[in-house]
Amino acid sequence: MKKFERELLELICATCNLQDVDPEQIRSNDPLIGPESPLGTDSLDALEIAVAIQQEYGVRMDSENTSREVLQNVATLADYIQAQTDIRR
C-alpha cells in the first residue's frame, strides 16, 4: 500500500472508530463499504468518510454515483483525491 493510501486508511479507521481493525491486514483494493469489506463499514460510515475527506482535503463527492465509484477501495479514493488536488504522496 502506498503512503497516501495508508494515510487515508488511518483517517477512515479514526473517523469510523474502527478500533478492532488491523490496518496492516487491509489491501488497497479491498472493498471499503459493504458486506465484503474487511473494515465492516456501511453506508453511514461512507457518509462519515465523505465528510472527513472534504474536511481534510477539501474534496467533495457530489453525487451518490460518484461516491460509489470513489469509495470502492482505498486505491480509488486516493486516485480521486489526487486527481482533484495537487496531493502527490
PDB file of N, CA, C and O in Angstrom:
ATOM      1  N   MET A   1       0.843  -1.178   0.000  1.00  0.00           N
ATOM      2  CA  MET A   1       0.000   0.000   0.000  1.00  0.00           C
ATOM      3  C   MET A   1       0.888   1.241   0.000  1.00  0.00           C
ATOM      4  O   MET A   1       1.876   1.309   0.731  1.00  0.00           O
ATOM      5  N   LYS A   2       0.530   2.207  -0.818  1.00  0.00           N
ATOM      6  CA  LYS A   2       1.296   3.443  -0.914  1.00  0.00           C
ATOM      7  C   LYS A   2       1.107   4.294   0.349  1.00  0.00           C
ATOM      8  O   LYS A   2       0.156   4.101   1.107  1.00  0.00           O
ATOM      9  N   LYS A   3       2.022   5.227   0.556  1.00  0.00           N
ATOM     10  CA  LYS A   3       1.999   6.073   1.753  1.00  0.00           C
ATOM     11  C   LYS A   3       0.683   6.839   1.876  1.00  0.00           C
ATOM     12  O   LYS A   3       0.089   6.872   2.954  1.00  0.00           O
ATOM     13  N   PHE A   4       0.223   7.451   0.790  1.00  0.00           N
ATOM     14  CA  PHE A   4      -1.013   8.222   0.843  1.00  0.00           C
ATOM     15  C   PHE A   4      -2.216   7.317   1.108  1.00  0.00           C
ATOM     16  O   PHE A   4      -3.129   7.697   1.840  1.00  0.00           O
ATOM     17  N   GLU A   5      -2.220   6.133   0.520  1.00  0.00           N
ATOM     18  CA  GLU A   5      -3.299   5.176   0.771  1.00  0.00           C
ATOM     19  C   GLU A   5      -3.321   4.771   2.242  1.00  0.00           C
ATOM     20  O   GLU A   5      -4.393   4.644   2.834  1.00  0.00           O
ATOM     21  N   ARG A   6      -2.163   4.570   2.824  1.00  0.00           N
ATOM     22  CA  ARG A   6      -2.069   4.225   4.246  1.00  0.00           C
ATOM     23  C   ARG A   6      -2.613   5.376   5.099  1.00  0.00           C
ATOM     24  O   ARG A   6      -3.327   5.148   6.076  1.00  0.00           O
ATOM     25  N   GLU A   7      -2.272   6.606   4.724  1.00  0.00           N
ATOM     26  CA  GLU A   7      -2.779   7.789   5.429  1.00  0.00           C
ATOM     27  C   GLU A   7      -4.308   7.839   5.368  1.00  0.00           C
ATOM     28  O   GLU A   7      -4.958   8.133   6.371  1.00  0.00           O
ATOM     29  N   LEU A   8      -4.876   7.557   4.212  1.00  0.00           N
ATOM     30  CA  LEU A   8      -6.328   7.536   4.060  1.00  0.00           C
ATOM     31  C   LEU A   8      -6.959   6.444   4.903  1.00  0.00           C
ATOM     32  O   LEU A   8      -7.991   6.664   5.537  1.00  0.00           O
ATOM     33  N   LEU A   9      -6.351   5.277   4.914  1.00  0.00           N
ATOM     34  CA  LEU A   9      -6.876   4.170   5.716  1.00  0.00           C
ATOM     35  C   LEU A   9      -6.877   4.534   7.198  1.00  0.00           C
ATOM     36  O   LEU A   9      -7.828   4.224   7.916  1.00  0.00           O
ATOM     37  N   GLU A  10      -5.825   5.183   7.651  1.00  0.00           N
ATOM     38  CA  GLU A  10      -5.771   5.613   9.052  1.00  0.00           C
ATOM     39  C   GLU A  10      -6.860   6.643   9.348  1.00  0.00           C
ATOM     40  O   GLU A  10      -7.474   6.609  10.414  1.00  0.00           O
ATOM     41  N   LEU A  11      -7.101   7.561   8.403  1.00  0.00           N
ATOM     42  CA  LEU A  11      -8.169   8.545   8.567  1.00  0.00           C
ATOM     43  C   LEU A  11      -9.528   7.846   8.641  1.00  0.00           C
ATOM     44  O   LEU A  11     -10.367   8.199   9.470  1.00  0.00           O
ATOM     45  N   ILE A  12      -9.738   6.868   7.785  1.00  0.00           N
ATOM     46  CA  ILE A  12     -11.000   6.125   7.767  1.00  0.00           C
ATOM     47  C   ILE A  12     -11.199   5.378   9.085  1.00  0.00           C
ATOM     48  O   ILE A  12     -12.286   5.412   9.663  1.00  0.00           O
ATOM     49  N   CYS A  13     -10.163   4.714   9.552  1.00  0.00           N
ATOM     50  CA  CYS A  13     -10.257   3.974  10.818  1.00  0.00           C
ATOM     51  C   CYS A  13     -10.570   4.912  11.980  1.00  0.00           C
ATOM     52  O   CYS A  13     -11.376   4.576  12.848  1.00  0.00           O
ATOM     53  N   ALA A  14      -9.941   6.080  12.001  1.00  0.00           N
ATOM     54  CA  ALA A  14     -10.199   7.056  13.066  1.00  0.00           C
ATOM     55  C   ALA A  14     -11.603   7.633  12.949  1.00  0.00           C
ATOM     56  O   ALA A  14     -12.308   7.761  13.950  1.00  0.00           O
ATOM     57  N   THR A  15     -12.011   7.983  11.734  1.00  0.00           N
ATOM     58  CA  THR A  15     -13.326   8.585  11.501  1.00  0.00           C
ATOM     59  C   THR A  15     -14.456   7.642  11.888  1.00  0.00           C
ATOM     60  O   THR A  15     -15.446   8.056  12.490  1.00  0.00           O
ATOM     61  N   CYS A  16     -14.301   6.383  11.539  1.00  0.00           N
ATOM     62  CA  CYS A  16     -15.359   5.387  11.781  1.00  0.00           C
ATOM     63  C   CYS A  16     -15.163   4.631  13.093  1.00  0.00           C
ATOM     64  O   CYS A  16     -15.904   3.693  13.388  1.00  0.00           O
ATOM     65  N   ASN A  17     -14.168   5.038  13.879  1.00  0.00           N
ATOM     66  CA  ASN A  17     -13.897   4.424  15.172  1.00  0.00           C
ATOM     67  C   ASN A  17     -13.708   2.905  15.044  1.00  0.00           C
ATOM     68  O   ASN A  17     -14.318   2.125  15.776  1.00  0.00           O
ATOM     69  N   LEU A  18     -12.855   2.511  14.105  1.00  0.00           N
ATOM     70  CA  LEU A  18     -12.606   1.092  13.833  1.00  0.00           C
ATOM     71  C   LEU A  18     -11.407   0.615  14.646  1.00  0.00           C
ATOM     72  O   LEU A  18     -10.304   0.474  14.118  1.00  0.00           O
ATOM     73  N   GLN A  19     -11.631   0.372  15.915  1.00  0.00           N
ATOM     74  CA  GLN A  19     -10.543   0.011  16.815  1.00  0.00           C
ATOM     75  C   GLN A  19     -10.083  -1.432  16.651  1.00  0.00           C
ATOM     76  O   GLN A  19      -8.942  -1.759  16.980  1.00  0.00           O
ATOM     77  N   ASP A  20     -10.961  -2.298  16.145  1.00  0.00           N
ATOM     78  CA  ASP A  20     -10.621  -3.717  16.014  1.00  0.00           C
ATOM     79  C   ASP A  20      -9.989  -4.063  14.670  1.00  0.00           C
ATOM     80  O   ASP A  20      -9.735  -5.234  14.387  1.00  0.00           O
ATOM     81  N   VAL A  21      -9.736  -3.061  13.845  1.00  0.00           N
ATOM     82  CA  VAL A  21      -9.179  -3.291  12.510  1.00  0.00           C
ATOM     83  C   VAL A  21      -7.662  -3.131  12.545  1.00  0.00           C
ATOM     84  O   VAL A  21      -7.138  -2.147  13.069  1.00  0.00           O
ATOM     85  N   ASP A  22      -6.972  -4.112  11.981  1.00  0.00           N
ATOM     86  CA  ASP A  22      -5.514  -4.032  11.842  1.00  0.00           C
ATOM     87  C   ASP A  22      -5.218  -3.500  10.440  1.00  0.00           C
ATOM     88  O   ASP A  22      -5.370  -4.233   9.463  1.00  0.00           O
ATOM     89  N   PRO A  23      -4.797  -2.238  10.324  1.00  0.00           N
ATOM     90  CA  PRO A  23      -4.542  -1.656   9.000  1.00  0.00           C
ATOM     91  C   PRO A  23      -3.531  -2.451   8.172  1.00  0.00           C
ATOM     92  O   PRO A  23      -3.555  -2.392   6.942  1.00  0.00           O
ATOM     93  N   GLU A  24      -2.664  -3.177   8.824  1.00  0.00           N
ATOM     94  CA  GLU A  24      -1.670  -3.978   8.097  1.00  0.00           C
ATOM     95  C   GLU A  24      -2.314  -5.134   7.332  1.00  0.00           C
ATOM     96  O   GLU A  24      -1.715  -5.677   6.403  1.00  0.00           O
ATOM     97  N   GLN A  25      -3.525  -5.507   7.720  1.00  0.00           N
ATOM     98  CA  GLN A  25      -4.219  -6.619   7.069  1.00  0.00           C
ATOM     99  C   GLN A  25      -5.101  -6.171   5.896  1.00  0.00           C
ATOM    100  O   GLN A  25      -5.680  -7.001   5.196  1.00  0.00           O
ATOM    101  N   ILE A  26      -5.195  -4.861   5.693  1.00  0.00           N
ATOM    102  CA  ILE A  26      -6.054  -4.317   4.641  1.00  0.00           C
ATOM    103  C   ILE A  26      -5.219  -4.031   3.393  1.00  0.00           C
ATOM    104  O   ILE A  26      -4.159  -3.410   3.468  1.00  0.00           O
ATOM    105  N   ARG A  27      -5.714  -4.495   2.246  1.00  0.00           N
ATOM    106  CA  ARG A  27      -5.053  -4.213   0.971  1.00  0.00           C
ATOM    107  C   ARG A  27      -5.736  -3.031   0.301  1.00  0.00           C
ATOM    108  O   ARG A  27      -6.907  -2.752   0.558  1.00  0.00           O
ATOM    109  N   SER A  28      -5.006  -2.346  -0.549  1.00  0.00           N
ATOM    110  CA  SER A  28      -5.548  -1.135  -1.187  1.00  0.00           C
ATOM    111  C   SER A  28      -6.742  -1.425  -2.094  1.00  0.00           C
ATOM    112  O   SER A  28      -7.510  -0.512  -2.400  1.00  0.00           O
ATOM    113  N   ASN A  29      -6.918  -2.677  -2.532  1.00  0.00           N
ATOM    114  CA  ASN A  29      -8.053  -2.994  -3.405  1.00  0.00           C
ATOM    115  C   ASN A  29      -9.177  -3.741  -2.679  1.00  0.00           C
ATOM    116  O   ASN A  29     -10.110  -4.222  -3.322  1.00  0.00           O
ATOM    117  N   ASP A  30      -9.095  -3.842  -1.334  1.00  0.00           N
ATOM    118  CA  ASP A  30     -10.194  -4.417  -0.561  1.00  0.00           C
ATOM    119  C   ASP A  30     -11.379  -3.447  -0.571  1.00  0.00           C
ATOM    120  O   ASP A  30     -11.180  -2.233  -0.517  1.00  0.00           O
ATOM    121  N   PRO A  31     -12.612  -3.967  -0.641  1.00  0.00           N
ATOM    122  CA  PRO A  31     -13.777  -3.078  -0.616  1.00  0.00           C
ATOM    123  C   PRO A  31     -13.813  -2.244   0.665  1.00  0.00           C
ATOM    124  O   PRO A  31     -13.536  -2.748   1.753  1.00  0.00           O
ATOM    125  N   LEU A  32     -14.158  -0.964   0.522  1.00  0.00           N
ATOM    126  CA  LEU A  32     -14.253  -0.087   1.696  1.00  0.00           C
ATOM    127  C   LEU A  32     -15.592  -0.220   2.408  1.00  0.00           C
ATOM    128  O   LEU A  32     -15.653  -0.185   3.637  1.00  0.00           O
ATOM    129  N   ILE A  33     -16.658  -0.371   1.640  1.00  0.00           N
ATOM    130  CA  ILE A  33     -18.011  -0.330   2.185  1.00  0.00           C
ATOM    131  C   ILE A  33     -18.751  -1.612   1.801  1.00  0.00           C
ATOM    132  O   ILE A  33     -18.577  -2.137   0.701  1.00  0.00           O
ATOM    133  N   GLY A  34     -19.567  -2.102   2.713  1.00  0.00           N
ATOM    134  CA  GLY A  34     -20.437  -3.225   2.391  1.00  0.00           C
ATOM    135  C   GLY A  34     -20.033  -4.518   3.063  1.00  0.00           C
ATOM    136  O   GLY A  34     -19.055  -4.571   3.808  1.00  0.00           O
ATOM    137  N   PRO A  35     -20.800  -5.563   2.790  1.00  0.00           N
ATOM    138  CA  PRO A  35     -20.589  -6.842   3.476  1.00  0.00           C
ATOM    139  C   PRO A  35     -19.247  -7.511   3.164  1.00  0.00           C
ATOM    140  O   PRO A  35     -18.753  -8.304   3.965  1.00  0.00           O
ATOM    141  N   GLU A  36     -18.654  -7.201   2.010  1.00  0.00           N
ATOM    142  CA  GLU A  36     -17.366  -7.794   1.651  1.00  0.00           C
ATOM    143  C   GLU A  36     -16.188  -7.031   2.253  1.00  0.00           C
ATOM    144  O   GLU A  36     -15.047  -7.489   2.186  1.00  0.00           O
ATOM    145  N   SER A  37     -16.464  -5.879   2.836  1.00  0.00           N
ATOM    146  CA  SER A  37     -15.391  -5.036   3.379  1.00  0.00           C
ATOM    147  C   SER A  37     -14.796  -5.634   4.648  1.00  0.00           C
ATOM    148  O   SER A  37     -15.529  -5.972   5.578  1.00  0.00           O
ATOM    149  N   PRO A  38     -13.471  -5.766   4.691  1.00  0.00           N
ATOM    150  CA  PRO A  38     -12.831  -6.244   5.919  1.00  0.00           C
ATOM    151  C   PRO A  38     -12.917  -5.221   7.050  1.00  0.00           C
ATOM    152  O   PRO A  38     -12.612  -5.532   8.201  1.00  0.00           O
ATOM    153  N   LEU A  39     -13.332  -4.002   6.715  1.00  0.00           N
ATOM    154  CA  LEU A  39     -13.476  -2.957   7.724  1.00  0.00           C
ATOM    155  C   LEU A  39     -14.811  -3.059   8.456  1.00  0.00           C
ATOM    156  O   LEU A  39     -14.947  -2.552   9.570  1.00  0.00           O
ATOM    157  N   GLY A  40     -15.802  -3.713   7.835  1.00  0.00           N
ATOM    158  CA  GLY A  40     -17.123  -3.815   8.441  1.00  0.00           C
ATOM    159  C   GLY A  40     -17.905  -2.512   8.378  1.00  0.00           C
ATOM    160  O   GLY A  40     -18.749  -2.257   9.237  1.00  0.00           O
ATOM    161  N   THR A  41     -17.636  -1.684   7.373  1.00  0.00           N
ATOM    162  CA  THR A  41     -18.290  -0.384   7.251  1.00  0.00           C
ATOM    163  C   THR A  41     -19.556  -0.472   6.410  1.00  0.00           C
ATOM    164  O   THR A  41     -19.703  -1.352   5.563  1.00  0.00           O
ATOM    165  N   ASP A  42     -20.476   0.472   6.668  1.00  0.00           N
ATOM    166  CA  ASP A  42     -21.747   0.501   5.948  1.00  0.00           C
ATOM    167  C   ASP A  42     -21.983   1.881   5.340  1.00  0.00           C
ATOM    168  O   ASP A  42     -21.072   2.708   5.294  1.00  0.00           O
ATOM    169  N   SER A  43     -23.203   2.125   4.876  1.00  0.00           N
ATOM    170  CA  SER A  43     -23.500   3.372   4.182  1.00  0.00           C
ATOM    171  C   SER A  43     -23.391   4.595   5.095  1.00  0.00           C
ATOM    172  O   SER A  43     -23.045   5.679   4.624  1.00  0.00           O
ATOM    173  N   LEU A  44     -23.676   4.446   6.370  1.00  0.00           N
ATOM    174  CA  LEU A  44     -23.496   5.571   7.296  1.00  0.00           C
ATOM    175  C   LEU A  44     -22.016   5.907   7.452  1.00  0.00           C
ATOM    176  O   LEU A  44     -21.639   7.076   7.538  1.00  0.00           O
ATOM    177  N   ASP A  45     -21.186   4.872   7.486  1.00  0.00           N
ATOM    178  CA  ASP A  45     -19.741   5.094   7.534  1.00  0.00           C
ATOM    179  C   ASP A  45     -19.264   5.789   6.261  1.00  0.00           C
ATOM    180  O   ASP A  45     -18.372   6.636   6.309  1.00  0.00           O
ATOM    181  N   ALA A  46     -19.860   5.429   5.123  1.00  0.00           N
ATOM    182  CA  ALA A  46     -19.487   6.066   3.853  1.00  0.00           C
ATOM    183  C   ALA A  46     -19.730   7.569   3.917  1.00  0.00           C
ATOM    184  O   ALA A  46     -18.920   8.356   3.428  1.00  0.00           O
ATOM    185  N   LEU A  47     -20.842   7.961   4.519  1.00  0.00           N
ATOM    186  CA  LEU A  47     -21.142   9.385   4.670  1.00  0.00           C
ATOM    187  C   LEU A  47     -20.105  10.056   5.576  1.00  0.00           C
ATOM    188  O   LEU A  47     -19.632  11.152   5.273  1.00  0.00           O
ATOM    189  N   GLU A  48     -19.756   9.409   6.671  1.00  0.00           N
ATOM    190  CA  GLU A  48     -18.733   9.956   7.570  1.00  0.00           C
ATOM    191  C   GLU A  48     -17.385  10.084   6.868  1.00  0.00           C
ATOM    192  O   GLU A  48     -16.666  11.064   7.064  1.00  0.00           O
ATOM    193  N   ILE A  49     -17.049   9.094   6.054  1.00  0.00           N
ATOM    194  CA  ILE A  49     -15.791   9.127   5.309  1.00  0.00           C
ATOM    195  C   ILE A  49     -15.801  10.294   4.324  1.00  0.00           C
ATOM    196  O   ILE A  49     -14.816  11.025   4.222  1.00  0.00           O
ATOM    197  N   ALA A  50     -16.906  10.474   3.599  1.00  0.00           N
ATOM    198  CA  ALA A  50     -17.010  11.568   2.628  1.00  0.00           C
ATOM    199  C   ALA A  50     -16.844  12.927   3.317  1.00  0.00           C
ATOM    200  O   ALA A  50     -16.174  13.815   2.789  1.00  0.00           O
ATOM    201  N   VAL A  51     -17.452  13.083   4.490  1.00  0.00           N
ATOM    202  CA  VAL A  51     -17.331  14.340   5.234  1.00  0.00           C
ATOM    203  C   VAL A  51     -15.884  14.541   5.698  1.00  0.00           C
ATOM    204  O   VAL A  51     -15.346  15.643   5.598  1.00  0.00           O
ATOM    205  N   ALA A  52     -15.267  13.486   6.197  1.00  0.00           N
ATOM    206  CA  ALA A  52     -13.876  13.578   6.666  1.00  0.00           C
ATOM    207  C   ALA A  52     -12.937  13.935   5.519  1.00  0.00           C
ATOM    208  O   ALA A  52     -12.016  14.732   5.704  1.00  0.00           O
ATOM    209  N   ILE A  53     -13.153  13.364   4.347  1.00  0.00           N
ATOM    210  CA  ILE A  53     -12.322  13.658   3.172  1.00  0.00           C
ATOM    211  C   ILE A  53     -12.492  15.122   2.778  1.00  0.00           C
ATOM    212  O   ILE A  53     -11.520  15.798   2.439  1.00  0.00           O
ATOM    213  N   GLN A  54     -13.726  15.604   2.825  1.00  0.00           N
ATOM    214  CA  GLN A  54     -13.961  17.009   2.479  1.00  0.00           C
ATOM    215  C   GLN A  54     -13.265  17.931   3.483  1.00  0.00           C
ATOM    216  O   GLN A  54     -12.658  18.927   3.090  1.00  0.00           O
ATOM    217  N   GLN A  55     -13.348  17.608   4.760  1.00  0.00           N
ATOM    218  CA  GLN A  55     -12.720  18.449   5.783  1.00  0.00           C
ATOM    219  C   GLN A  55     -11.199  18.395   5.700  1.00  0.00           C
ATOM    220  O   GLN A  55     -10.534  19.423   5.825  1.00  0.00           O
ATOM    221  N   GLU A  56     -10.649  17.209   5.489  1.00  0.00           N
ATOM    222  CA  GLU A  56      -9.192  17.029   5.499  1.00  0.00           C
ATOM    223  C   GLU A  56      -8.526  17.522   4.222  1.00  0.00           C
ATOM    224  O   GLU A  56      -7.458  18.132   4.269  1.00  0.00           O
ATOM    225  N   TYR A  57      -9.166  17.254   3.068  1.00  0.00           N
ATOM    226  CA  TYR A  57      -8.510  17.533   1.785  1.00  0.00           C
ATOM    227  C   TYR A  57      -9.250  18.553   0.923  1.00  0.00           C
ATOM    228  O   TYR A  57      -8.750  18.950  -0.130  1.00  0.00           O
ATOM    229  N   GLY A  58     -10.435  18.980   1.358  1.00  0.00           N
ATOM    230  CA  GLY A  58     -11.203  19.951   0.581  1.00  0.00           C
ATOM    231  C   GLY A  58     -11.793  19.371  -0.686  1.00  0.00           C
ATOM    232  O   GLY A  58     -12.065  20.101  -1.639  1.00  0.00           O
ATOM    233  N   VAL A  59     -11.993  18.059  -0.706  1.00  0.00           N
ATOM    234  CA  VAL A  59     -12.504  17.370  -1.894  1.00  0.00           C
ATOM    235  C   VAL A  59     -13.915  16.875  -1.608  1.00  0.00           C
ATOM    236  O   VAL A  59     -14.162  16.192  -0.614  1.00  0.00           O
ATOM    237  N   ARG A  60     -14.846  17.237  -2.509  1.00  0.00           N
ATOM    238  CA  ARG A  60     -16.240  16.818  -2.363  1.00  0.00           C
ATOM    239  C   ARG A  60     -16.573  15.685  -3.313  1.00  0.00           C
ATOM    240  O   ARG A  60     -16.034  15.595  -4.417  1.00  0.00           O
ATOM    241  N   MET A  61     -17.461  14.832  -2.868  1.00  0.00           N
ATOM    242  CA  MET A  61     -18.068  13.819  -3.733  1.00  0.00           C
ATOM    243  C   MET A  61     -19.499  14.278  -3.949  1.00  0.00           C
ATOM    244  O   MET A  61     -20.328  14.187  -3.044  1.00  0.00           O
ATOM    245  N   ASP A  62     -19.793  14.775  -5.155  1.00  0.00           N
ATOM    246  CA  ASP A  62     -21.032  15.498  -5.399  1.00  0.00           C
ATOM    247  C   ASP A  62     -22.289  14.652  -5.540  1.00  0.00           C
ATOM    248  O   ASP A  62     -23.385  15.131  -5.250  1.00  0.00           O
ATOM    249  N   SER A  63     -22.157  13.418  -5.976  1.00  0.00           N
ATOM    250  CA  SER A  63     -23.362  12.616  -6.176  1.00  0.00           C
ATOM    251  C   SER A  63     -23.173  11.223  -5.587  1.00  0.00           C
ATOM    252  O   SER A  63     -22.062  10.798  -5.270  1.00  0.00           O
ATOM    253  N   GLU A  64     -24.284  10.539  -5.456  1.00  0.00           N
ATOM    254  CA  GLU A  64     -24.244   9.169  -4.934  1.00  0.00           C
ATOM    255  C   GLU A  64     -23.436   8.270  -5.866  1.00  0.00           C
ATOM    256  O   GLU A  64     -22.690   7.407  -5.404  1.00  0.00           O
ATOM    257  N   ASN A  65     -23.582   8.469  -7.178  1.00  0.00           N
ATOM    258  CA  ASN A  65     -22.831   7.656  -8.136  1.00  0.00           C
ATOM    259  C   ASN A  65     -21.332   7.900  -8.002  1.00  0.00           C
ATOM    260  O   ASN A  65     -20.540   6.959  -8.044  1.00  0.00           O
ATOM    261  N   THR A  66     -20.942   9.166  -7.841  1.00  0.00           N
ATOM    262  CA  THR A  66     -19.527   9.483  -7.650  1.00  0.00           C
ATOM    263  C   THR A  66     -19.015   8.829  -6.378  1.00  0.00           C
ATOM    264  O   THR A  66     -17.932   8.245  -6.368  1.00  0.00           O
ATOM    265  N   SER A  67     -19.787   8.924  -5.312  1.00  0.00           N
ATOM    266  CA  SER A  67     -19.376   8.329  -4.036  1.00  0.00           C
ATOM    267  C   SER A  67     -19.172   6.830  -4.166  1.00  0.00           C
ATOM    268  O   SER A  67     -18.194   6.286  -3.652  1.00  0.00           O
ATOM    269  N   ARG A  68     -20.082   6.164  -4.845  1.00  0.00           N
ATOM    270  CA  ARG A  68     -19.960   4.698  -5.009  1.00  0.00           C
ATOM    271  C   ARG A  68     -18.688   4.330  -5.772  1.00  0.00           C
ATOM    272  O   ARG A  68     -18.001   3.370  -5.423  1.00  0.00           O
ATOM    273  N   GLU A  69     -18.387   5.092  -6.802  1.00  0.00           N
ATOM    274  CA  GLU A  69     -17.177   4.818  -7.583  1.00  0.00           C
ATOM    275  C   GLU A  69     -15.925   5.110  -6.774  1.00  0.00           C
ATOM    276  O   GLU A  69     -14.987   4.314  -6.756  1.00  0.00           O
ATOM    277  N   VAL A  70     -15.917   6.260  -6.103  1.00  0.00           N
ATOM    278  CA  VAL A  70     -14.737   6.703  -5.374  1.00  0.00           C
ATOM    279  C   VAL A  70     -14.472   5.829  -4.150  1.00  0.00           C
ATOM    280  O   VAL A  70     -13.318   5.547  -3.829  1.00  0.00           O
ATOM    281  N   LEU A  71     -15.510   5.408  -3.478  1.00  0.00           N
ATOM    282  CA  LEU A  71     -15.355   4.643  -2.237  1.00  0.00           C
ATOM    283  C   LEU A  71     -15.320   3.132  -2.450  1.00  0.00           C
ATOM    284  O   LEU A  71     -15.611   2.364  -1.533  1.00  0.00           O
ATOM    285  N   GLN A  72     -14.967   2.714  -3.648  1.00  0.00           N
ATOM    286  CA  GLN A  72     -14.831   1.275  -3.889  1.00  0.00           C
ATOM    287  C   GLN A  72     -13.746   0.673  -3.012  1.00  0.00           C
ATOM    288  O   GLN A  72     -13.942  -0.373  -2.394  1.00  0.00           O
ATOM    289  N   ASN A  73     -12.595   1.345  -2.961  1.00  0.00           N
ATOM    290  CA  ASN A  73     -11.471   0.865  -2.157  1.00  0.00           C
ATOM    291  C   ASN A  73     -10.526   2.034  -1.879  1.00  0.00           C
ATOM    292  O   ASN A  73     -10.742   3.146  -2.361  1.00  0.00           O
ATOM    293  N   VAL A  74      -9.499   1.775  -1.114  1.00  0.00           N
ATOM    294  CA  VAL A  74      -8.555   2.845  -0.748  1.00  0.00           C
ATOM    295  C   VAL A  74      -7.847   3.394  -1.979  1.00  0.00           C
ATOM    296  O   VAL A  74      -7.590   4.595  -2.061  1.00  0.00           O
ATOM    297  N   ALA A  75      -7.533   2.534  -2.931  1.00  0.00           N
ATOM    298  CA  ALA A  75      -6.832   2.979  -4.143  1.00  0.00           C
ATOM    299  C   ALA A  75      -7.689   3.939  -4.967  1.00  0.00           C
ATOM    300  O   ALA A  75      -7.188   4.961  -5.433  1.00  0.00           O
ATOM    301  N   THR A  76      -8.982   3.625  -5.154  1.00  0.00           N
ATOM    302  CA  THR A  76      -9.843   4.515  -5.928  1.00  0.00           C
ATOM    303  C   THR A  76     -10.053   5.840  -5.202  1.00  0.00           C
ATOM    304  O   THR A  76     -10.136   6.892  -5.836  1.00  0.00           O
ATOM    305  N   LEU A  77     -10.140   5.791  -3.886  1.00  0.00           N
ATOM    306  CA  LEU A  77     -10.274   7.015  -3.099  1.00  0.00           C
ATOM    307  C   LEU A  77      -9.024   7.885  -3.231  1.00  0.00           C
ATOM    308  O   LEU A  77      -9.126   9.094  -3.439  1.00  0.00           O
ATOM    309  N   ALA A  78      -7.854   7.275  -3.112  1.00  0.00           N
ATOM    310  CA  ALA A  78      -6.595   8.008  -3.246  1.00  0.00           C
ATOM    311  C   ALA A  78      -6.475   8.625  -4.638  1.00  0.00           C
ATOM    312  O   ALA A  78      -6.077   9.783  -4.769  1.00  0.00           O
ATOM    313  N   ASP A  79      -6.814   7.865  -5.673  1.00  0.00           N
ATOM    314  CA  ASP A  79      -6.747   8.372  -7.045  1.00  0.00           C
ATOM    315  C   ASP A  79      -7.671   9.566  -7.238  1.00  0.00           C
ATOM    316  O   ASP A  79      -7.291  10.545  -7.880  1.00  0.00           O
ATOM    317  N   TYR A  80      -8.880   9.495  -6.691  1.00  0.00           N
ATOM    318  CA  TYR A  80      -9.845  10.580  -6.823  1.00  0.00           C
ATOM    319  C   TYR A  80      -9.333  11.849  -6.146  1.00  0.00           C
ATOM    320  O   TYR A  80      -9.370  12.931  -6.731  1.00  0.00           O
ATOM    321  N   ILE A  81      -8.858  11.710  -4.914  1.00  0.00           N
ATOM    322  CA  ILE A  81      -8.359  12.875  -4.182  1.00  0.00           C
ATOM    323  C   ILE A  81      -7.175  13.495  -4.917  1.00  0.00           C
ATOM    324  O   ILE A  81      -7.092  14.716  -5.049  1.00  0.00           O
ATOM    325  N   GLN A  82      -6.268  12.661  -5.392  1.00  0.00           N
ATOM    326  CA  GLN A  82      -5.097  13.164  -6.111  1.00  0.00           C
ATOM    327  C   GLN A  82      -5.497  13.842  -7.412  1.00  0.00           C
ATOM    328  O   GLN A  82      -4.861  14.819  -7.810  1.00  0.00           O
ATOM    329  N   ALA A  83      -6.526  13.357  -8.081  1.00  0.00           N
ATOM    330  CA  ALA A  83      -6.983  13.973  -9.319  1.00  0.00           C
ATOM    331  C   ALA A  83      -7.633  15.331  -9.066  1.00  0.00           C
ATOM    332  O   ALA A  83      -7.607  16.206  -9.931  1.00  0.00           O
ATOM    333  N   GLN A  84      -8.218  15.504  -7.879  1.00  0.00           N
ATOM    334  CA  GLN A  84      -8.908  16.742  -7.533  1.00  0.00           C
ATOM    335  C   GLN A  84      -7.991  17.778  -6.878  1.00  0.00           C
ATOM    336  O   GLN A  84      -8.359  18.947  -6.757  1.00  0.00           O
ATOM    337  N   THR A  85      -6.816  17.355  -6.463  1.00  0.00           N
ATOM    338  CA  THR A  85      -5.897  18.249  -5.746  1.00  0.00           C
ATOM    339  C   THR A  85      -4.488  18.091  -6.289  1.00  0.00           C
ATOM    340  O   THR A  85      -4.271  17.380  -7.269  1.00  0.00           O
ATOM    341  N   ASP A  86      -3.551  18.740  -5.666  1.00  0.00           N
ATOM    342  CA  ASP A  86      -2.144  18.601  -6.035  1.00  0.00           C
ATOM    343  C   ASP A  86      -1.409  17.636  -5.121  1.00  0.00           C
ATOM    344  O   ASP A  86      -0.178  17.624  -5.092  1.00  0.00           O
ATOM    345  N   ILE A  87      -2.156  16.820  -4.368  1.00  0.00           N
ATOM    346  CA  ILE A  87      -1.524  15.884  -3.427  1.00  0.00           C
ATOM    347  C   ILE A  87      -0.845  14.770  -4.218  1.00  0.00           C
ATOM    348  O   ILE A  87      -1.494  14.071  -4.997  1.00  0.00           O
ATOM    349  N   ARG A  88       0.419  14.611  -4.023  1.00  0.00           N
ATOM    350  CA  ARG A  88       1.192  13.529  -4.666  1.00  0.00           C
ATOM    351  C   ARG A  88       2.070  12.896  -3.600  1.00  0.00           C
ATOM    352  O   ARG A  88       3.223  13.285  -3.415  1.00  0.00           O
ATOM    353  N   ARG A  89       1.521  11.933  -2.915  1.00  0.00           N
ATOM    354  CA  ARG A  89       2.252  11.294  -1.822  1.00  0.00           C
ATOM    355  C   ARG A  89       2.525   9.855  -2.128  1.00  0.00           C
ATOM    356  O   ARG A  89       3.134   9.157  -1.317  1.00  0.00           O
TER     357      ARG A  89
END
